[in-house]
């Protein structure tokens, strides 16, 4: 496993724990469960992206399912910040590899997050903004990596 993957795992795990704590204190009950389980699944799938070819598609499908399920079962809006960060890493990874369907599908997750906000929130919730900003950051990082000149040979 690469160092960047270890850092991603550590930051996302801390974000998942913090989000679970905050949701348990604000919404109560098991409101934290959907975000924690889906976020963990997405993180694991993103970490497997180099070893298992279907992992990116499975990560995106899991995030999309979480967004839709959160609305259906009256849970806090999903995917949460940790999932958004994992998807941003996936988007950044995909662009230098010309896997442009990944950023497009990740944008679909952002749109689903917007569309599944409660009617009184008008879509622009903190979760929607975090997902949109993370997607844009992943896109910019991926483009920067793709457009950077190659290192000179030693």
Secondary structure, DSSP 8 states (H G I E B T S, - for coil): --HHHHHHHHHHHHHHHHHHHHHHHHT-TTTTHHHHHHHHHHHHHHHTTTT-TTHHHHHHHHHHHHHHHHHHTT---SS-HHHHHHHHHHHHHHHTTT-HHHHHHHHHHHHHHHHTS-GGGTT--HHHHHHHHHHHHHHHHHHHHHHS------
